[in-house]
Amino acid sequence: MDLLNAIFGTLLTAVASIAVMFLLTKLTGNKQISQLNTFDYINGITIGSIAAEMALSDSLNDLLVTAMAMVIYGLTGFFISLATMHSMSARRFFSGEPLILVENGAIYQNNIKKAKLDLDDLLAAARCAGIFSAEDISLAVMETNGRISFRQTEGSRPVNLNDLGQSPSEKNAPVNLIMDGMLMEKNIEQAGLTVKQVSDELLKKGKSPDDIFLAVLDDSKLLFYPKDNSGGKLDNYT
């Protein structure tokens, strides 16, 4: 009986910790790991650690104390986010400022040291960005989220259509119409089509929505990818 009570108690506390973390995530907003500043990263680790402790709480008092600690950390992160959104000074204090590492052929060694990098780190980041020669770097900036942004020199960057005097029209974003056999009715309506139109196009090829893994409207073209192991796609429709 004691074992069953322990299992049931652990189940309840684990569910409670997950619920609190979910609510705190909704409160503080969703960010990718690469978008977190130092404070967000530390705060997230701390909340996760408290959540693990909360899941193992063996009394109501322990449960309430750990839940309160999680809420305090979550609210602190929330209010700091508000402050950084409305105050440039707070943003600089909590998030820091971008550091210029390379500019017009000059490498700023002091800024590289301040960013806790070495030359190998900088060159490796440049290679990941498709730049394999230091002389092709026009500008390198360490962003507040820890990533390094690069701008290539004019002579080394890829040629684009504007360089050739062409002005292509912008394309609309692709719209998913069918995903894993399910018709996305809202997406179909937003794309200016009807479910019947999409189904009729499939019937011409002897297919139904259930046979389709993915259907996309891409710049007035309907692309259908069937559910099979052969790969490829059905004929395109305009």
matplotlib code that plots the C-alpha trace (Angstrom):
import matplotlib.pyplot as plt

x = [0.0, 2.9, 4.4, 1.1, 0.8, 4.4, 3.8, 0.5, 2.1, 5.0, 2.6, 0.6, 3.7, 5.2, 2.0, 1.8, 5.4, 4.8, 1.6, 3.5, 6.3, 3.9, 2.1, 5.4, 6.5, 3.3, 3.9, 7.5, 7.2, 8.8, 12.3, 14.8, 18.0, 19.9, 17.7, 18.2, 20.4, 22.5, 19.8, 17.1, 19.4, 20.3, 16.7, 15.5, 18.0, 17.1, 13.3, 14.0, 16.0, 13.3, 10.7, 12.6, 12.8, 9.0, 8.3, 10.0, 8.3, 7.0, 4.8, 2.3, 4.6, 7.5, 5.2, 4.0, 7.5, 9.0, 5.9, 6.3, 10.0, 9.2, 6.6, 9.0, 11.7, 9.1, 7.6, 11.1, 11.9, 8.6, 9.1, 12.6, 11.4, 8.9, 11.6, 13.9, 11.1, 10.4, 13.8, 17.0, 19.1, 17.5, 18.0, 21.7, 22.1, 20.4, 21.1, 24.4, 25.4, 26.6, 30.4, 32.1, 34.8, 35.9, 35.3, 36.7, 39.6, 40.5, 40.3, 39.4, 41.4, 40.1, 36.5, 37.3, 38.7, 35.7, 33.5, 35.5, 36.4, 39.7, 40.7, 39.8, 36.2, 35.8, 37.2, 35.1, 31.9, 32.9, 33.2, 29.8, 28.5, 30.1, 33.1, 36.4, 38.9, 39.3, 39.9, 36.3, 34.8, 33.6, 31.9, 31.6, 29.4, 28.9, 25.1, 23.6, 22.4, 25.9, 25.7, 28.1, 26.7, 28.8, 28.7, 30.9, 33.0, 31.3, 33.8, 33.2, 29.5, 27.2, 25.8, 22.0, 19.4, 19.5, 23.2, 22.1, 19.6, 16.6, 13.7, 11.8, 8.4, 8.0, 6.4, 3.7, 4.7, 3.9, 0.7, 0.3, -3.1, -2.8, -0.6, -0.3, -3.7, -5.6, -7.1, -6.1, -9.4, -8.4, -5.3, -7.2, -9.7, -6.9, -5.2, -8.4, -9.3, -12.0, -11.8, -13.6, -11.0, -8.2, -10.0, -11.0, -7.3, -6.4, -9.2, -7.8, -4.8, -6.8, -5.8, -7.7, -6.5, -5.8, -3.2, -1.3, 1.5, 1.9, 0.2, 1.5, 0.4, 3.6, 3.3, 0.1, 1.3, -0.2, 2.4, 1.3, 3.6, 2.0, 2.2, 4.6, 8.2, 9.1, 9.7, 9.1, 5.8, 2.7, 2.4, 2.2, -1.0, -1.3]
y = [0.0, 2.4, 1.7, 2.5, 5.7, 6.7, 6.0, 7.9, 10.8, 11.0, 10.9, 13.8, 15.9, 15.2, 16.3, 19.4, 20.4, 19.9, 22.0, 24.8, 24.8, 24.9, 27.9, 29.7, 29.0, 30.5, 33.5, 34.2, 33.3, 30.7, 31.2, 29.0, 28.1, 30.3, 33.3, 33.1, 35.7, 34.7, 35.5, 33.6, 30.6, 30.5, 31.2, 28.3, 25.9, 26.9, 26.5, 23.1, 22.0, 23.2, 21.4, 18.1, 18.7, 19.4, 16.1, 14.3, 16.2, 13.8, 16.3, 19.0, 21.6, 20.7, 20.8, 24.3, 25.6, 24.4, 25.5, 29.0, 29.1, 28.2, 30.9, 33.5, 32.7, 32.7, 36.0, 37.5, 36.4, 37.8, 41.2, 41.4, 40.7, 43.5, 45.8, 45.0, 45.5, 49.0, 50.3, 50.4, 50.7, 47.6, 45.8, 46.7, 45.7, 42.3, 41.3, 43.1, 44.8, 43.4, 43.3, 44.1, 41.5, 42.3, 45.4, 46.3, 43.9, 44.9, 42.2, 43.6, 41.4, 43.1, 42.4, 38.8, 38.4, 40.2, 37.7, 34.8, 33.6, 32.7, 33.0, 29.4, 30.0, 33.0, 31.3, 28.2, 30.3, 32.0, 28.6, 27.6, 30.8, 29.8, 32.1, 30.3, 33.2, 35.9, 38.5, 37.9, 39.1, 42.6, 42.6, 40.1, 40.9, 38.9, 39.2, 39.3, 35.7, 34.4, 33.9, 35.6, 37.4, 37.9, 40.2, 39.3, 41.7, 43.0, 41.2, 37.8, 37.7, 35.7, 37.7, 38.3, 39.3, 43.0, 43.0, 41.9, 44.6, 42.3, 42.9, 39.7, 39.8, 38.4, 35.0, 34.2, 31.9, 28.2, 26.9, 23.3, 22.0, 18.3, 16.9, 13.2, 12.6, 15.3, 18.2, 21.6, 23.3, 26.7, 26.8, 25.8, 28.6, 31.1, 30.0, 30.9, 27.3, 24.9, 21.4, 20.2, 21.7, 20.0, 16.7, 17.0, 17.5, 14.3, 12.3, 13.1, 11.1, 8.4, 9.5, 10.7, 12.9, 9.7, 8.8, 12.1, 12.6, 16.3, 18.8, 22.3, 25.3, 27.0, 30.1, 29.0, 25.4, 22.4, 19.9, 16.5, 14.0, 10.6, 8.2, 5.6, 4.6, 5.5, 9.1, 11.9, 13.6, 13.5, 15.8, 19.5, 21.5, 25.2]
z = [0.0, 0.9, -2.5, -4.3, -2.3, -3.2, -6.9, -6.9, -5.0, -7.5, -10.4, -9.0, -8.2, -11.6, -13.4, -11.2, -12.0, -15.8, -15.5, -13.7, -16.2, -19.1, -17.6, -16.9, -20.5, -21.8, -19.5, -20.4, -24.2, -26.4, -27.4, -29.2, -27.4, -29.8, -28.9, -25.2, -23.5, -20.5, -17.9, -19.8, -20.1, -16.4, -15.4, -17.5, -16.0, -12.5, -13.2, -14.7, -11.6, -9.3, -11.4, -11.0, -7.2, -7.2, -9.0, -6.1, -3.3, -0.7, 1.2, 0.5, 2.1, -0.1, -3.1, -2.3, -1.5, -4.8, -6.8, -5.2, -6.1, -9.7, -9.9, -8.4, -11.0, -13.8, -12.8, -12.4, -16.0, -17.2, -15.6, -16.8, -20.3, -20.0, -18.8, -21.7, -24.2, -22.9, -21.7, -23.7, -20.4, -19.0, -22.3, -22.3, -18.6, -18.9, -22.5, -23.1, -26.4, -29.7, -30.1, -33.3, -33.9, -37.4, -39.5, -42.9, -42.6, -39.0, -36.3, -32.9, -30.5, -27.3, -28.3, -29.2, -25.7, -24.2, -26.0, -24.5, -28.0, -29.6, -33.3, -34.0, -32.7, -35.0, -38.1, -37.4, -37.1, -40.4, -42.2, -40.8, -42.5, -45.8, -45.5, -45.7, -45.9, -43.3, -46.0, -47.3, -43.9, -44.2, -40.8, -37.9, -34.9, -31.7, -31.1, -27.6, -27.9, -28.5, -32.2, -34.7, -37.7, -40.8, -43.8, -46.7, -48.7, -51.9, -54.0, -52.4, -51.8, -54.2, -57.1, -56.8, -59.4, -58.3, -59.3, -62.8, -63.1, -62.7, -60.3, -59.8, -58.2, -54.7, -54.3, -51.8, -49.0, -49.7, -48.0, -46.8, -48.0, -46.9, -44.2, -43.6, -45.3, -43.5, -45.4, -43.8, -44.5, -43.0, -45.1, -48.2, -47.7, -47.1, -50.3, -52.2, -53.0, -51.9, -50.6, -53.7, -56.0, -54.2, -54.1, -57.8, -58.8, -56.8, -58.4, -61.9, -60.8, -59.1, -55.6, -52.5, -49.6, -47.6, -50.2, -49.9, -47.4, -48.2, -50.6, -51.0, -52.9, -54.0, -56.2, -57.9, -58.3, -56.5, -55.5, -54.2, -52.4, -52.1, -49.2, -50.4, -50.3, -53.9, -53.2, -55.8, -56.3, -58.5, -61.5, -60.7, -61.4, -62.2]

ax = plt.figure().add_subplot(projection="3d")
ax.plot(x, y, z, "-o")
ax.set_aspect("equal")
plt.show()
